[in-house]
Amino acid sequence: MMICVSNNTFVNIDGDEIYINNKKVPDLPHKSSSVNITTINDRVFVNGYEYKDGKWKRTLAALWHLFF
């Protein structure tokens, strides 16, 4: 289980399930053995994807947080 809290955003990863503010969200498009979570200004980035409009999207900002 991994938990990340920032401002008003709460991210919980339990096995293959991801919850943002206690609501289950779709699985990441790409499974990985490691997890990189960043939350900034209520935006959630996980492993190079950004959760936006109810979907995981590969964005430049998400890649930035993954690599830097």
N, C-alpha and C positions, 0 to 999 in steps of 0.2 A: 504494500500500500504506500502510495506517495501522496503527500498533501502540500499544496502551495497556496498561500494566502497573501493577497496584495490588495490594499485599499478595500474595496467592497467585493472583490472577486475571490471565490473559494474554489480551487480545483482539487479534485480527489481522483486518483487513478488506483483502481483496485483490480488487479489482474488485467483482463482485457476491457474492463468497463471504465468509462470516463464520465465523471460528473462535474458539472460547472454550476456552482451555487445550488448544489443538491438536486440538480436535474440531469438525468441521463442524456448524454449526447451521442451521436453516431460514432462508431469506431473510427480510428484513424485509417486513412487509405493504405498506409504502409506500416506493417508491424515491425517493431524493432526491439532488440533485447535491452537497450538502454533508453532512458527517457530524459528529455531536456524540456523543462517547462519554464516559460517566462510569462509574467503578467504585468502589463503596463497600461495604465489608464483604462482599466476594465477590458483590455484586449488580451486574448489568451493565445499563446504560441506554444505548440507542442511539436517537437521533432521536425521543424521546418514547415509546419502547417499552421495557419491561423484559423480560429473558429470564427466564422463571419456569416451572418444571415442564416444560421442554422446548419451550416455545412463547413467542412474542413476544406480550406483552399490553400494552395501553394502560392505564397506571396513573397515579394522581395523582402518585405519587413520580417517575415517569418524566417526566411533563409538567413537574413542578417543576424537574428537572435540565435539561430542554430550554430553558426560558424564563428560569431564574435561574441 
